[in-house]
């Protein structure tokens, strides 16, 4: 399996289309993709799993089991449903699937068919750790003497497990992208992290990406007592055959709380209940009114103007503040997206803009749901901001908010 690794908006998806003749250089307006002019013969039996799985319900009708039965050319439906944990959703309509369920369904639809080329555009998005490994195993199982697999991926751990070779992409996001020759897995990952291609003596990033673990500063008991405490009651929520039970709990200022669990266990439902977007089953349960800034799991852009107009409309005071620009917009590289149309942004760019909007709307309880679509470079640069953002009293003082 060959994996394409690069920053968001370097046209990794264009590489898949060009590889099988689904797109031509003349049909791509922007960004331009520089590839060899030599024409290579390419088998026609090619299947691509798209990046935007949330668009699948608009094109596919019926329930999951019926669609898989229609596409089952290899006779492996039962095996794939077990590996991708789809047996519980076989009777469910495609439009009712969650993000992770749509991703596993899309992988199954591709893997269940006969083809000479299998292409997967970001197959790990929306999936938890266990499901990512299972999906990688399914992708690896497609390798046969007469087939090959091409994957676009940003998760380095999945990429390391999945790949035989790696092609790095470098360039300027939204303007142009250059594809390197294939490297071994270890060499390809190290080249991407270092920002330097030794075979071409080319540096495409000023700084290397390093992983440093910082110690969390200890807070005094007196300081902890000054934090505001927020409590929520015991709640239940039933959606179809799924029932979520939430035990009462509390959280305080200056905390980053992570909900860790498998897909379909109710993490998004719980967040939406706290944000007031979903009502619990028992109406008389009183949920405190939290001042919540919520970034949803699924992002469907409908704003018809530029990113600059969106930020000006939603977070006008924040996005022009020097502190917000230096701590949020620069690490997330929002400046280079300002003149882009929102509807034309890639998945990673949409995530970055959504994070910026979430952090800029309010400075009380910023919440996010699965920020896994942007690249490792933006993740490394952005996460220190979340640690600083957790001390909201200090932030409000710097921003002169009451």
DAGI-V72848 format. One record per pair of residues at least 24 apart in sequence whose C-alpha atoms are under 10 Angstrom apart, sorted by the first residue. I is the first residue (numbers start at 1). GAP is how many residues later the second one is. Records with the same first field share a line. If there is no record, write none. Layout:
I=GAP, GAP
//
This chain:
1=117, 118, 138, 139, 141, 142, 146, 147, 148, 149, 150, 161, 162, 163, 164, 165
2=117, 146, 147, 148, 149, 150, 157, 160, 161, 162, 163, 164, 165, 180, 181, 182, 183
3=116, 117, 118, 146, 147, 148, 149, 150, 151, 156, 157, 159, 160, 161, 162, 163, 164, 165, 179, 180, 182, 185
4=117, 118, 146, 147, 148, 149, 150, 155, 159, 161, 162, 163, 164, 165, 175, 176, 178, 184
5=146, 147, 148, 149, 150, 151, 154, 161, 162, 163, 164, 165, 174, 175, 183, 184, 187, 370
6=146, 147, 148, 161, 162, 163, 164, 165, 167, 171, 172, 173, 186, 369, 370, 371
7=146, 147, 161, 162, 163, 164, 165, 166, 170, 185, 341, 367, 368, 369, 370, 371
8=145, 146, 161, 164, 165, 166, 337, 338, 339, 340, 341, 365, 366, 367, 368, 369, 370
9=162, 163, 164, 165, 166, 167, 168, 336, 337, 338, 339, 340, 365, 366
10=159, 160, 161, 162, 163, 164, 165, 166, 167, 168, 169, 336
11=158, 159, 160, 162, 163, 164, 165, 166, 167, 168, 335
12=109, 110, 139, 140, 141, 156, 157, 165, 166, 167
13=35, 37, 38, 106, 107, 108, 109, 138, 139, 333
14=163
15=135, 137, 162, 164
16=30, 31, 32, 33, 34, 102, 103, 104, 105, 134, 135, 136
17=29, 31, 102
19=24, 27, 98, 100, 131
20=24, 25, 26, 27, 28, 97, 99
21=25
22=24, 26
30=144, 145, 146
31=141, 142, 143, 144, 145, 146
32=142, 143, 144, 145, 146
33=138, 142, 143, 144, 145, 146
34=142, 143, 144, 145
35=142, 143, 144, 145
36=143
42=74, 75
43=72, 73, 74, 104
44=71, 72, 73
45=68, 69, 70, 71, 72, 73, 102
46=64, 67, 68, 69, 70, 71, 72, 73, 101, 102, 103
47=62, 63, 64, 66, 67, 68, 69, 70, 71, 72, 73, 102
48=58, 59, 62, 69, 70, 71, 72, 73, 102, 103
49=54, 57, 58, 59, 60, 61, 62, 69, 70, 71, 72, 73, 74, 102
50=53, 56, 57, 60, 69, 70, 71, 72, 73
51=52, 55, 69, 70, 71, 72, 74, 101, 295, 296, 322
52=47, 50, 51, 69, 70, 73, 246, 247, 248, 294, 295
53=46, 47, 48, 49, 50, 51, 52, 53, 54, 68, 69, 70, 72, 73, 245
54=41, 43, 44, 45, 46, 48, 49, 244, 245, 246
55=40, 47, 245
56=38, 39, 46, 47, 49, 50
57=36, 37, 38, 39, 40, 45
58=36, 37
59=35, 36
60=33, 34, 35
61=32, 33, 34
62=29, 30, 31, 32, 33
63=26, 27, 28, 29, 30, 31, 32, 33, 34
64=25, 26, 27, 28, 29, 30, 31, 32, 33, 38, 41, 45
65=24, 25, 26, 27, 28, 29, 40
66=24, 25, 26, 27
67=26, 27, 38, 42
68=37, 38, 40, 41, 42, 44, 45
69=40, 43
70=39, 42, 43
71=37, 38, 39, 40, 41, 42, 43
72=36, 37, 38, 39, 40, 41, 42
73=38, 39, 40, 41, 42
74=37, 38, 39, 40, 41
75=37, 38, 39
76=32, 35, 36, 37
77=31, 32, 34, 35, 36
79=33, 59
80=24, 25, 27, 28, 29, 31, 32, 55, 58
81=24, 27
83=25, 48, 51, 52, 54, 55
84=24, 47, 48, 50, 51, 53, 54
85=46, 49
92=148
97=167
98=28, 165, 166, 170, 199, 200
99=26, 27, 28, 164, 165, 198, 199
100=24, 25, 26, 27, 28, 31, 162, 163, 164
101=25, 26, 162, 163
102=24, 25
103=24, 32
104=27, 28, 30, 31
107=28, 29, 31, 32
108=27, 30, 31
110=29
111=27, 28, 30, 31
112=30
114=28, 33
115=27, 31, 32, 33
116=26, 27, 28, 29, 30, 31, 32, 33
117=25, 26, 29, 30, 31, 32, 33
118=24, 25, 29, 30, 31, 32, 33
119=29, 30, 31, 32, 33
120=29, 30, 31, 32, 33
121=29, 30, 31, 32, 33
122=29, 30, 31, 32, 33, 225, 251
123=28, 29, 30, 31, 32, 35
124=28, 29, 30, 31, 34, 35, 248, 249
125=28, 29, 30, 245, 246, 247, 248, 249
126=137, 171, 172, 243, 244, 245, 246, 247
127=135, 136, 243, 245
128=132, 133, 134, 135, 242
129=28, 29, 132, 133, 134
130=131, 132, 133
131=131, 132
132=25, 26
133=24, 25, 28, 29
135=27
136=25, 26, 27
137=24, 25
138=24
139=24
140=24
153=220, 222
154=194, 218, 219, 220, 221, 222, 223
155=217, 218, 219, 220, 221
156=33, 219, 220
157=32
159=26, 30
160=25, 26, 28, 29
161=24
166=26
167=25
168=24, 29
169=35
170=25, 26, 27, 33, 34, 35
171=33, 34
172=32, 164
173=163, 164, 176
174=162, 163, 166, 171, 172, 175
192=185
193=183, 184
208=169
209=167, 168, 171, 172
210=167, 170
211=169
212=168
214=170
216=171
224=28, 29, 30
225=27
226=26, 27
227=24, 25, 26, 27, 28, 164, 165, 166
228=24, 25, 26
229=24
230=58, 59, 60
231=56, 57, 59
232=42, 53, 54, 55, 56, 57, 58
233=52, 53, 54, 55
234=46, 51, 52, 53
235=35, 38, 44, 45, 46, 47, 48, 50, 51, 52
236=34, 37, 43, 44, 45, 46, 49
237=29, 32, 33, 36, 41, 42, 43, 44, 45
238=31, 42, 43
239=30, 42
242=24
243=38
244=25, 26, 36, 37
245=25, 35
246=24, 34
252=113
253=111, 112, 137, 138, 139, 140
254=111, 133, 134, 135, 136, 137, 138, 139, 140
255=110, 132, 134, 135, 136, 137
256=109, 110, 111, 130, 131, 133, 134, 135
257=110, 133
258=110
259=110
267=102
268=28, 29, 100, 101, 102
271=24, 25, 96, 97, 98
272=24, 97
275=90, 92
290=74, 75
291=71, 72, 73, 74, 75
292=66, 69, 70, 71, 72, 73, 74, 75
293=62, 64, 65, 66, 67, 68, 69, 70, 71, 72, 73, 74, 75
294=60, 61, 63, 64, 65, 67, 68, 71, 72, 73, 74, 75
295=56, 59, 60, 61, 62, 63, 64, 71, 72, 73, 74, 75, 76
296=55, 58, 59, 62, 71, 72, 73, 74, 75
297=54, 71, 72, 73, 74, 75
298=53, 71, 72
299=48, 51, 52, 55
300=43, 47, 50
301=40, 41, 42, 43, 44, 49
302=40, 41
303=38, 39, 40
304=37, 38, 39, 40
305=34, 35, 36, 37, 38, 39
306=31, 32, 33, 34, 35, 36, 37, 38, 39
307=27, 28, 29, 30, 31, 32, 33, 34, 35, 36, 38, 43, 46
308=26, 27, 29, 30, 31, 32, 33, 34
309=29, 30, 32, 33
310=28, 31, 32, 43, 47
311=27, 42, 45, 46, 49, 50
314=43, 44, 46, 47
315=41, 42, 43, 44, 45, 46, 47
316=44, 45
317=43, 44
318=38, 39, 41, 42, 43, 44, 45, 81
319=37, 38, 40, 41, 42
321=78
322=77
323=72, 75, 76
324=32, 35, 36, 75
325=31
327=54, 55, 57, 58, 59, 61, 62
328=24, 27, 28, 31, 32, 53, 54, 55, 56, 57, 58, 61
329=24, 26, 27, 31, 53
330=48, 51, 52
331=46, 47, 48, 49, 50, 51, 52, 53, 54
332=24, 42, 45, 46, 47, 48, 49, 50, 51, 53
333=45, 48, 49
346=27, 28
347=25, 26, 27
348=24, 25, 26, 27, 30
349=24, 25, 26
350=24
352=26, 27, 30
355=27
359=26, 27, 30
363=26, 27, 29, 30, 32, 33, 36, 38
364=25, 26, 28, 29, 31, 32
365=24, 25, 27
366=24, 26
//
